[in-house]
Amino acid sequence: MKSAKVFILAGPREKFNENEINCLKKYIDGGGSLLVMLGDGGENQFQTNINFLLEEYGIMINNGREISL
């Protein structure tokens, strides 16, 4: 990941282990960018724990659905 400018997590469907979370933190803290995409239902629907990482940076993926009228 050292040479990547953006690391994309497009719909992760598994929980990240401690080593994976630490690698992502190191990448972000070193100036890397992360793009995370999930569908309706967020973490609950996709069985991931990405909010564990994102919350450390003041970000959280909502588990609900947004409805526009």
Jmol script that loads the backbone (N, CA, C; Angstrom):
load data "model"
ATOM      1  N   MET A   1       0.820  -1.201   0.000  1.00  0.00           N
ATOM      2  CA  MET A   1       0.000   0.000   0.000  1.00  0.00           C
ATOM      3  C   MET A   1       0.859   1.259   0.000  1.00  0.00           C
ATOM      4  N   LYS A   2       2.135   1.147   0.195  1.00  0.00           N
ATOM      5  CA  LYS A   2       2.989   2.332   0.291  1.00  0.00           C
ATOM      6  C   LYS A   2       2.882   3.250  -0.913  1.00  0.00           C
ATOM      7  N   SER A   3       2.757   2.686  -2.103  1.00  0.00           N
ATOM      8  CA  SER A   3       2.733   3.527  -3.294  1.00  0.00           C
ATOM      9  C   SER A   3       1.315   3.925  -3.717  1.00  0.00           C
ATOM     10  N   ALA A   4       0.315   3.411  -3.060  1.00  0.00           N
ATOM     11  CA  ALA A   4      -1.074   3.738  -3.413  1.00  0.00           C
ATOM     12  C   ALA A   4      -1.440   5.119  -2.892  1.00  0.00           C
ATOM     13  N   LYS A   5      -2.133   5.907  -3.726  1.00  0.00           N
ATOM     14  CA  LYS A   5      -2.597   7.221  -3.292  1.00  0.00           C
ATOM     15  C   LYS A   5      -3.954   7.128  -2.622  1.00  0.00           C
ATOM     16  N   VAL A   6      -4.769   6.169  -3.078  1.00  0.00           N
ATOM     17  CA  VAL A   6      -6.095   5.956  -2.496  1.00  0.00           C
ATOM     18  C   VAL A   6      -6.308   4.454  -2.372  1.00  0.00           C
ATOM     19  N   PHE A   7      -6.736   4.027  -1.194  1.00  0.00           N
ATOM     20  CA  PHE A   7      -7.077   2.623  -0.977  1.00  0.00           C
ATOM     21  C   PHE A   7      -8.597   2.547  -0.910  1.00  0.00           C
ATOM     22  N   ILE A   8      -9.207   1.725  -1.763  1.00  0.00           N
ATOM     23  CA  ILE A   8     -10.665   1.666  -1.875  1.00  0.00           C
ATOM     24  C   ILE A   8     -11.194   0.383  -1.258  1.00  0.00           C
ATOM     25  N   LEU A   9     -12.147   0.532  -0.349  1.00  0.00           N
ATOM     26  CA  LEU A   9     -12.864  -0.593   0.239  1.00  0.00           C
ATOM     27  C   LEU A   9     -14.292  -0.521  -0.289  1.00  0.00           C
ATOM     28  N   ALA A  10     -14.544  -1.259  -1.342  1.00  0.00           N
ATOM     29  CA  ALA A  10     -15.845  -1.218  -2.014  1.00  0.00           C
ATOM     30  C   ALA A  10     -16.720  -2.362  -1.513  1.00  0.00           C
ATOM     31  N   GLY A  11     -17.522  -2.074  -0.500  1.00  0.00           N
ATOM     32  CA  GLY A  11     -18.450  -3.067   0.034  1.00  0.00           C
ATOM     33  C   GLY A  11     -17.790  -4.221   0.769  1.00  0.00           C
ATOM     34  N   PRO A  12     -16.939  -3.923   1.784  1.00  0.00           N
ATOM     35  CA  PRO A  12     -16.350  -5.032   2.536  1.00  0.00           C
ATOM     36  C   PRO A  12     -17.450  -5.880   3.172  1.00  0.00           C
ATOM     37  N   ARG A  13     -17.267  -7.195   3.181  1.00  0.00           N
ATOM     38  CA  ARG A  13     -18.302  -8.108   3.678  1.00  0.00           C
ATOM     39  C   ARG A  13     -17.798  -9.040   4.767  1.00  0.00           C
ATOM     40  N   GLU A  14     -16.681  -8.682   5.372  1.00  0.00           N
ATOM     41  CA  GLU A  14     -16.121  -9.456   6.479  1.00  0.00           C
ATOM     42  C   GLU A  14     -15.572  -8.495   7.513  1.00  0.00           C
ATOM     43  N   LYS A  15     -15.416  -8.977   8.725  1.00  0.00           N
ATOM     44  CA  LYS A  15     -14.811  -8.172   9.773  1.00  0.00           C
ATOM     45  C   LYS A  15     -13.302  -8.113   9.548  1.00  0.00           C
ATOM     46  N   PHE A  16     -12.725  -6.942   9.794  1.00  0.00           N
ATOM     47  CA  PHE A  16     -11.285  -6.773   9.698  1.00  0.00           C
ATOM     48  C   PHE A  16     -10.646  -7.263  10.993  1.00  0.00           C
ATOM     49  N   ASN A  17      -9.511  -7.944  10.891  1.00  0.00           N
ATOM     50  CA  ASN A  17      -8.820  -8.374  12.102  1.00  0.00           C
ATOM     51  C   ASN A  17      -7.931  -7.237  12.602  1.00  0.00           C
ATOM     52  N   GLU A  18      -7.356  -7.415  13.767  1.00  0.00           N
ATOM     53  CA  GLU A  18      -6.561  -6.360  14.401  1.00  0.00           C
ATOM     54  C   GLU A  18      -5.390  -5.932  13.513  1.00  0.00           C
ATOM     55  N   ASN A  19      -4.721  -6.868  12.891  1.00  0.00           N
ATOM     56  CA  ASN A  19      -3.585  -6.541  12.027  1.00  0.00           C
ATOM     57  C   ASN A  19      -4.024  -5.710  10.822  1.00  0.00           C
ATOM     58  N   GLU A  20      -5.153  -6.067  10.224  1.00  0.00           N
ATOM     59  CA  GLU A  20      -5.655  -5.309   9.069  1.00  0.00           C
ATOM     60  C   GLU A  20      -6.028  -3.884   9.458  1.00  0.00           C
ATOM     61  N   ILE A  21      -6.689  -3.726  10.606  1.00  0.00           N
ATOM     62  CA  ILE A  21      -7.055  -2.392  11.103  1.00  0.00           C
ATOM     63  C   ILE A  21      -5.790  -1.572  11.343  1.00  0.00           C
ATOM     64  N   ASN A  22      -4.793  -2.180  11.966  1.00  0.00           N
ATOM     65  CA  ASN A  22      -3.540  -1.459  12.245  1.00  0.00           C
ATOM     66  C   ASN A  22      -2.823  -1.048  10.970  1.00  0.00           C
ATOM     67  N   CYS A  23      -2.841  -1.891   9.950  1.00  0.00           N
ATOM     68  CA  CYS A  23      -2.235  -1.537   8.655  1.00  0.00           C
ATOM     69  C   CYS A  23      -2.963  -0.361   8.011  1.00  0.00           C
ATOM     70  N   LEU A  24      -4.299  -0.367   8.076  1.00  0.00           N
ATOM     71  CA  LEU A  24      -5.073   0.742   7.517  1.00  0.00           C
ATOM     72  C   LEU A  24      -4.798   2.037   8.284  1.00  0.00           C
ATOM     73  N   LYS A  25      -4.703   1.962   9.614  1.00  0.00           N
ATOM     74  CA  LYS A  25      -4.381   3.143  10.426  1.00  0.00           C
ATOM     75  C   LYS A  25      -3.024   3.711  10.035  1.00  0.00           C
ATOM     76  N   LYS A  26      -2.047   2.836   9.907  1.00  0.00           N
ATOM     77  CA  LYS A  26      -0.695   3.262   9.554  1.00  0.00           C
ATOM     78  C   LYS A  26      -0.693   3.942   8.185  1.00  0.00           C
ATOM     79  N   TYR A  27      -1.434   3.381   7.251  1.00  0.00           N
ATOM     80  CA  TYR A  27      -1.546   3.947   5.908  1.00  0.00           C
ATOM     81  C   TYR A  27      -2.168   5.347   5.963  1.00  0.00           C
ATOM     82  N   ILE A  28      -3.278   5.489   6.684  1.00  0.00           N
ATOM     83  CA  ILE A  28      -3.967   6.785   6.800  1.00  0.00           C
ATOM     84  C   ILE A  28      -3.085   7.795   7.525  1.00  0.00           C
ATOM     85  N   ASP A  29      -2.500   7.384   8.633  1.00  0.00           N
ATOM     86  CA  ASP A  29      -1.659   8.286   9.422  1.00  0.00           C
ATOM     87  C   ASP A  29      -0.412   8.718   8.657  1.00  0.00           C
ATOM     88  N   GLY A  30      -0.007   7.920   7.666  1.00  0.00           N
ATOM     89  CA  GLY A  30       1.136   8.261   6.831  1.00  0.00           C
ATOM     90  C   GLY A  30       0.763   9.139   5.647  1.00  0.00           C
ATOM     91  N   GLY A  31      -0.486   9.572   5.585  1.00  0.00           N
ATOM     92  CA  GLY A  31      -0.919  10.477   4.528  1.00  0.00           C
ATOM     93  C   GLY A  31      -1.754   9.829   3.435  1.00  0.00           C
ATOM     94  N   GLY A  32      -2.027   8.525   3.555  1.00  0.00           N
ATOM     95  CA  GLY A  32      -2.836   7.830   2.559  1.00  0.00           C
ATOM     96  C   GLY A  32      -4.308   8.189   2.678  1.00  0.00           C
ATOM     97  N   SER A  33      -5.029   8.025   1.601  1.00  0.00           N
ATOM     98  CA  SER A  33      -6.471   8.294   1.573  1.00  0.00           C
ATOM     99  C   SER A  33      -7.233   6.981   1.473  1.00  0.00           C
ATOM    100  N   LEU A  34      -8.385   6.949   2.122  1.00  0.00           N
ATOM    101  CA  LEU A  34      -9.222   5.752   2.154  1.00  0.00           C
ATOM    102  C   LEU A  34     -10.621   6.113   1.675  1.00  0.00           C
ATOM    103  N   LEU A  35     -11.142   5.343   0.731  1.00  0.00           N
ATOM    104  CA  LEU A  35     -12.518   5.502   0.252  1.00  0.00           C
ATOM    105  C   LEU A  35     -13.274   4.245   0.653  1.00  0.00           C
ATOM    106  N   VAL A  36     -14.312   4.421   1.491  1.00  0.00           N
ATOM    107  CA  VAL A  36     -15.115   3.291   1.967  1.00  0.00           C
ATOM    108  C   VAL A  36     -16.518   3.433   1.409  1.00  0.00           C
ATOM    109  N   MET A  37     -17.027   2.356   0.810  1.00  0.00           N
ATOM    110  CA  MET A  37     -18.377   2.365   0.249  1.00  0.00           C
ATOM    111  C   MET A  37     -19.151   1.172   0.795  1.00  0.00           C
ATOM    112  N   LEU A  38     -20.341   1.443   1.308  1.00  0.00           N
ATOM    113  CA  LEU A  38     -21.260   0.403   1.756  1.00  0.00           C
ATOM    114  C   LEU A  38     -22.642   0.739   1.220  1.00  0.00           C
ATOM    115  N   GLY A  39     -23.498  -0.241   1.138  1.00  0.00           N
ATOM    116  CA  GLY A  39     -24.867  -0.019   0.687  1.00  0.00           C
ATOM    117  C   GLY A  39     -25.805   0.183   1.856  1.00  0.00           C
ATOM    118  N   ASP A  40     -27.105   0.175   1.567  1.00  0.00           N
ATOM    119  CA  ASP A  40     -28.125   0.312   2.604  1.00  0.00           C
ATOM    120  C   ASP A  40     -27.898  -0.697   3.715  1.00  0.00           C
ATOM    121  N   GLY A  41     -28.009  -0.229   4.937  1.00  0.00           N
ATOM    122  CA  GLY A  41     -27.869  -1.111   6.086  1.00  0.00           C
ATOM    123  C   GLY A  41     -26.502  -1.055   6.735  1.00  0.00           C
ATOM    124  N   GLY A  42     -25.533  -0.442   6.077  1.00  0.00           N
ATOM    125  CA  GLY A  42     -24.210  -0.231   6.648  1.00  0.00           C
ATOM    126  C   GLY A  42     -23.556  -1.488   7.180  1.00  0.00           C
ATOM    127  N   GLU A  43     -22.883  -1.333   8.326  1.00  0.00           N
ATOM    128  CA  GLU A  43     -22.158  -2.447   8.946  1.00  0.00           C
ATOM    129  C   GLU A  43     -23.049  -3.643   9.243  1.00  0.00           C
ATOM    130  N   ASN A  44     -24.236  -3.387   9.745  1.00  0.00           N
ATOM    131  CA  ASN A  44     -25.126  -4.500  10.106  1.00  0.00           C
ATOM    132  C   ASN A  44     -25.444  -5.381   8.906  1.00  0.00           C
ATOM    133  N   GLN A  45     -25.734  -4.782   7.782  1.00  0.00           N
ATOM    134  CA  GLN A  45     -26.097  -5.527   6.579  1.00  0.00           C
ATOM    135  C   GLN A  45     -24.898  -6.253   5.983  1.00  0.00           C
ATOM    136  N   PHE A  46     -23.728  -5.616   6.026  1.00  0.00           N
ATOM    137  CA  PHE A  46     -22.557  -6.149   5.336  1.00  0.00           C
ATOM    138  C   PHE A  46     -21.617  -6.941   6.240  1.00  0.00           C
ATOM    139  N   GLN A  47     -21.960  -7.081   7.509  1.00  0.00           N
ATOM    140  CA  GLN A  47     -21.187  -7.896   8.456  1.00  0.00           C
ATOM    141  C   GLN A  47     -19.722  -7.480   8.523  1.00  0.00           C
ATOM    142  N   THR A  48     -19.479  -6.163   8.561  1.00  0.00           N
ATOM    143  CA  THR A  48     -18.123  -5.652   8.683  1.00  0.00           C
ATOM    144  C   THR A  48     -18.011  -4.834   9.965  1.00  0.00           C
ATOM    145  N   ASN A  49     -16.804  -4.475  10.322  1.00  0.00           N
ATOM    146  CA  ASN A  49     -16.569  -3.659  11.514  1.00  0.00           C
ATOM    147  C   ASN A  49     -15.775  -2.404  11.154  1.00  0.00           C
ATOM    148  N   ILE A  50     -16.000  -1.869   9.969  1.00  0.00           N
ATOM    149  CA  ILE A  50     -15.233  -0.733   9.472  1.00  0.00           C
ATOM    150  C   ILE A  50     -15.423   0.517  10.337  1.00  0.00           C
ATOM    151  N   ASN A  51     -16.562   0.646  11.010  1.00  0.00           N
ATOM    152  CA  ASN A  51     -16.762   1.807  11.885  1.00  0.00           C
ATOM    153  C   ASN A  51     -15.745   1.846  13.017  1.00  0.00           C
ATOM    154  N   PHE A  52     -15.235   0.697  13.423  1.00  0.00           N
ATOM    155  CA  PHE A  52     -14.201   0.641  14.465  1.00  0.00           C
ATOM    156  C   PHE A  52     -13.010   1.509  14.068  1.00  0.00           C
ATOM    157  N   LEU A  53     -12.632   1.446  12.811  1.00  0.00           N
ATOM    158  CA  LEU A  53     -11.533   2.262  12.293  1.00  0.00           C
ATOM    159  C   LEU A  53     -11.988   3.700  12.050  1.00  0.00           C
ATOM    160  N   LEU A  54     -13.099   3.863  11.375  1.00  0.00           N
ATOM    161  CA  LEU A  54     -13.543   5.198  10.971  1.00  0.00           C
ATOM    162  C   LEU A  54     -13.846   6.116  12.152  1.00  0.00           C
ATOM    163  N   GLU A  55     -14.382   5.563  13.231  1.00  0.00           N
ATOM    164  CA  GLU A  55     -14.731   6.378  14.395  1.00  0.00           C
ATOM    165  C   GLU A  55     -13.509   7.068  14.987  1.00  0.00           C
ATOM    166  N   GLU A  56     -12.336   6.487  14.827  1.00  0.00           N
ATOM    167  CA  GLU A  56     -11.110   7.118  15.332  1.00  0.00           C
ATOM    168  C   GLU A  56     -10.790   8.405  14.571  1.00  0.00           C
ATOM    169  N   TYR A  57     -11.389   8.560  13.395  1.00  0.00           N
ATOM    170  CA  TYR A  57     -11.159   9.743  12.572  1.00  0.00           C
ATOM    171  C   TYR A  57     -12.412  10.618  12.492  1.00  0.00           C
ATOM    172  N   GLY A  58     -13.368  10.383  13.390  1.00  0.00           N
ATOM    173  CA  GLY A  58     -14.575  11.194  13.465  1.00  0.00           C
ATOM    174  C   GLY A  58     -15.607  10.886  12.392  1.00  0.00           C
ATOM    175  N   ILE A  59     -15.558   9.673  11.829  1.00  0.00           N
ATOM    176  CA  ILE A  59     -16.472   9.277  10.753  1.00  0.00           C
ATOM    177  C   ILE A  59     -17.215   8.020  11.176  1.00  0.00           C
ATOM    178  N   MET A  60     -18.480   7.899  10.765  1.00  0.00           N
ATOM    179  CA  MET A  60     -19.249   6.687  11.043  1.00  0.00           C
ATOM    180  C   MET A  60     -20.239   6.445   9.908  1.00  0.00           C
ATOM    181  N   ILE A  61     -20.316   5.200   9.470  1.00  0.00           N
ATOM    182  CA  ILE A  61     -21.291   4.828   8.445  1.00  0.00           C
ATOM    183  C   ILE A  61     -22.589   4.473   9.146  1.00  0.00           C
ATOM    184  N   ASN A  62     -23.672   5.135   8.749  1.00  0.00           N
ATOM    185  CA  ASN A  62     -24.983   4.929   9.351  1.00  0.00           C
ATOM    186  C   ASN A  62     -25.531   3.568   8.938  1.00  0.00           C
ATOM    187  N   ASN A  63     -26.159   2.864   9.874  1.00  0.00           N
ATOM    188  CA  ASN A  63     -26.746   1.566   9.589  1.00  0.00           C
ATOM    189  C   ASN A  63     -28.151   1.655   9.009  1.00  0.00           C
ATOM    190  N   GLY A  64     -28.730   2.837   9.019  1.00  0.00           N
ATOM    191  CA  GLY A  64     -30.102   2.998   8.518  1.00  0.00           C
ATOM    192  C   GLY A  64     -30.148   3.256   7.031  1.00  0.00           C
ATOM    193  N   ARG A  65     -31.329   3.571   6.579  1.00  0.00           N
ATOM    194  CA  ARG A  65     -31.554   3.926   5.176  1.00  0.00           C
ATOM    195  C   ARG A  65     -32.039   5.356   5.115  1.00  0.00           C
ATOM    196  N   GLU A  66     -31.560   6.069   4.144  1.00  0.00           N
ATOM    197  CA  GLU A  66     -32.005   7.444   3.948  1.00  0.00           C
ATOM    198  C   GLU A  66     -33.105   7.427   2.894  1.00  0.00           C
ATOM    199  N   ILE A  67     -34.218   8.068   3.228  1.00  0.00           N
ATOM    200  CA  ILE A  67     -35.355   8.099   2.317  1.00  0.00           C
ATOM    201  C   ILE A  67     -35.648   9.539   1.934  1.00  0.00           C
ATOM    202  N   SER A  68     -35.739   9.795   0.644  1.00  0.00           N
ATOM    203  CA  SER A  68     -36.087  11.131   0.155  1.00  0.00           C
ATOM    204  C   SER A  68     -37.521  11.096  -0.373  1.00  0.00           C
ATOM    205  N   LEU A  69     -38.266  12.141  -0.083  1.00  0.00           N
ATOM    206  CA  LEU A  69     -39.625  12.256  -0.589  1.00  0.00           C
ATOM    207  C   LEU A  69     -39.715  13.315  -1.651  1.00  0.00           C
TER     208      LEU A  69
END
end "model"
wireframe off; spacefill off
backbone 0.3
color backbone group
